[in-house]
Amino acid sequence: MPVTGKTLDIDTSPHIKSGASVDTIMRHVVYALLPVCAFSVYVFGLTALITLTAATLSCLLTEHLLCRWRGDRTTIGDWSVAITGILYGLTLPPALPVWMIILGGAVGVGMGKFLFGGLGYNAFNPALIGRAFLQAAFPLSMTTWFEPLAEQRFVAVPSSTFTMPFASPVYDSVSSATPLSAMKFDGDVAAAADLVMGLTSGSTGETSSLLIIAGGLYLVARKMMNWRIPVAILGTVAAFSGALYQVDPAVYPSPVFMLFAGGLMLGAVFMATDMVASPMTGLGCVLYGVLIGAMVVVIRLWGGMPEGVMYAILFANAVSPHIDRLVRPRVYGTAKRGAS
Amino acid sequence: MAVVREGQEVQRGQLLARADGFVSVAQHAPASGIVRRIALVPSITGKMTPGIYLEPHPGSSQEVAEGEPCDLQSASADDIIAAIQAAGIVGLGGAAFPTHVKLKPPEGKHAHTLVINGVECEPYLTTDHRVMLEHTADVYTGIRYLLKATGAQRAIIGVEANKLDAAEALRAAVPADMPVTTEVVNVKYPQGAEKMLITALLDKEVPSGGLPIDVGIVTVNVATAAEIGRLLPHGRGIQERVVTITGPAVGRKGNYRIPIGTPLRFALEQVDVSDDASRVFLGGPMMGQALSSLDIPITKGTSGFVAFTHADTDERAQEYPCIRCAYCVDACPIFLNPAQLGLLAKNREYERMADEYNLMDCFECGSCSYVCPSHIPLVQRFRVSKAIVRERKSS
């Protein structure tokens, strides 16, 4: 067969691609989060559904409007802001007033992501920036918790959810202490089984550790998550709190309690692993995880707050570029501790 | 330098051009015929290079002109090295670097191990596999010459784990008196790169900016070794080589023994290349060059061609910002940080790339660009950056 008069396409090598794509990775993270969301709605009812929806929509809308305002194409199609929205919703108390949710979402995406330059440039996890802002602005609402498995949860919405903007929310349902605040302020330790299953009060997503771990395993199997980060965090928390528990079990909670209470599992698996704000090398990821784990234990046990996952991750996000700068693998063929 | 003139009748195997320096080899007639012109010919890079147009006789016989045989027993190391140069032998893996240059260690350096590279340099290419299976005896004869030329005490043949039949064939045929072992290595691109293979086989690293001889090793491609074993006992020169022609656009995929200098277009026509072939790569898809013209000759460095049609090639995907996923960090075989280098390249900080992030060690395997989910042309930027750094250093 004659091969004549052909026009050939030219390009530089490599001419083939693995097929991995940012939007695919992000979409799978959303898939991994959906069971966690579904279980939250089961535990907290309609108010969790409203919280998650409001959080996700406010983040999507903020990014969309800011892109338009700058005159660029919208970037909500890359799915990354959807993850931010869902994660942000999962960190909030289930009965938080919707207007606060929207405000925090706008701050998280606007200040935590857009101002830094958008996808790939954010130094901090935007979802946690939004939450940190709310924690500072509305400390009372951010620590008022909704009863898990309340009887009326699928038919009624707590009055606080639809509070008018800038009005103080009124909490009608019985708010219950989280396992961490009960431990810290009252010395009560929740049953391990309830913690693992997630049938305790707390943030919307601080529920089923099992579903969170399952989501993490799904992403690790697809090589879309660096397993070293959650393993280092959880390992450090277990070792550190385990050592303290050995010293004085009357004062310090057990490592099982520490691992499964509060936002640690969600933070370790889905927050700290934000690719943009975590280190790139294997050793760097381990150091980053150890730093987070150690800070979580310190803040929880000796700090003024019952929970410390958020601040531990934000702090580690801040140092992650420096970890990458200091911890560099030895380049092939160079001497140990070579050119730097 | 041509030793024939226009209009001259030549016999297959006759010397056409002799080496005109140390880093240069001879060229022999791939077929009997008439020298039509001595002029510039198009090359793969698009540049014109000096060449000889040979018109084969329609019935060119398989008879080959032979020169002075190189006798393994009586020849000295220098004799063998000279014979390899005279036979026109270059690295057949694709780099086409004159083999005899590698065999002569620089002052004060000594080779103890000969590594025979039987690992294909790229996906799609299968020439080394066929050579190991079909020319096993030539491989060992070649290794005998190479051991004597380099003074190495032993040789190791590296074969990938997906070619166990080749490893078995080599092990079954090893002569009892030869210090040669065949080792199976993992299938992982770019395992065929000599530095990677040396590390896999001997757990040694070639120093940054150095050569294998710096750690006492000489590497030779298995097809090159086979060619040495085939040609030197008869005093012949290279007239042909094994070329993989494959890819979705090729009707009869396979490995073909093709005379050097055959026009690529002619070769593709013989194997039923689809008329809508839109991309043809010289070499494999990872490091190979996309050809802008099919009117080029097949050379000694041509390990293969891969042809794709429009339907098989993806549209160029949208580029996203780097999300620091570290896929490239995990993929880099020499532990560079391609993500960081990519950012520096974007900011045109070429000196920092070279001085702080070991840019010049990059051998452009393309793994970083292959895995990047943001579709950032990383290795492409590194090639440009390296060229800029070299230019600035030299000026």
Interface residues (C-beta under 8 A of the other chain):
Chain A: M1 P2 V3 T4 K6 T7 L8 D9 I10 D11 T12 S13 P14 H15 I16 K17 S18 A20 S21 V22 D23 T24 I25 D78 S80 G117 G118 L119 G120 Y121 K223 N226 M275 V276 S278 M280 T281 D324 R328 P329 R330 V331 Y332 G333 T334 G338 A339 S340
Chain B: P123 K195 T199 E205 V206 P207 S208 G209 G210 G251 R265 L268 E269 D272 V273 S274 D275 A277 S278 R279 V280 F281 P285 M286 M287 G288 Q289 A290 L291 S292 S293 L294 F308 H310 T313 D314 A317 Y320 P321 C322 I323 R324 C325 A326 Y327 V329 P333 I334 F335 L336 N337 A339 Q340 D355 E356 N358 D361 G366 S369 Y370 V371 C372 P373 S374 H375 P377 V379 Q380 R383
